[in-house]
Amino acid sequence: MSPVFHIGAAQPGKTGAEHAAQLALVPELQALVPQATVWRPLQGGKTNLLWRVGDVVVKLYSKPAANPLFPNQPDAEIVALQALSGCGLAPKFLGHAATPLGRCVVYQHMPGQSGTAGPAQVAALLARLHQQPRPAQALRQISASGPALMASAQAILALCRDRAAFSAPPAVCERVEQRALVPVFLHGDPVPANIVHSARGPCLIDWQCPGWGPAAHDLAIYLSAAMQLLYQGQPLPPQARAQMLAAYPDAAAVAHYRALQPLFAWRMAAYCQWRLEQGQADYARARDVELASLVQD
């Protein structure tokens, strides 16, 4: 069970509690969160600290750190939440504040369980997101062409000391329909932990790395063997993968993903190697299952 502590009740030696106590005194946050309410740490985030305060979530962004695949950008989350207001795809944005500890983004808590949406439900959820209009404010541009994926993977591997698990990069068919490369609204990190299944259906949370690019990017992140292993304990079975791809309504995007799946997997495996070298030991097995998935489609 997660520890519970009251606003202002700093507990020496417990960083999360001390941070919550400090944040509770920030005037801008006091106007956004219920007062005299317990701050409950939320589990699951690998980068930022989150608390639930009544029916509100406070996300404290960590200090900026370069991530070669999943950038951590509070301004991008604000843009995405504002752009998706009222469509049921994301939590309701309530506000943000600069604090002595870092940037905070505040949004409505989404009740429900993460990681329980079925493959067809995830396909429908991502399809709805990918049909949303482009936000008025700019999001990062994400490319998912063959050369772009190869360059991205090589750039990640260049950051790694140990590349013994990586021999020759996979050969793929470069023929991808042009319409599959038409940019759409991307979540950027639709792993199971970021999909909450509520009474109203699935919803996407943790919007710190959204973008504008080909739909295959989001499909590849969700279907990644490494990401499924890290968040669900095992890769998706072949039948579930097939169900997800069959349910996604854009055949060109599915064909794009299938054609370049080995490169998507190669890049994800490189990312796992980088995370492993950053001290995250659970990424060793994630790297191995991702490399094993190079030929599964």
Helices and strands as residue ranges (DSSP letters): E 5-6, H 15-23, H 27-30, E 38-41, E 49-53, E 56-60, H 74-83, E 93-99, E 102-108, E 113-114, H 119-130, H 146-157, G 178-181, E 184-186, G 192-194, E 195-198, E 201-204, E 211-213, H 216-223, H 225-232, H 238-247, H 251-277, H 283-292, G 293-295
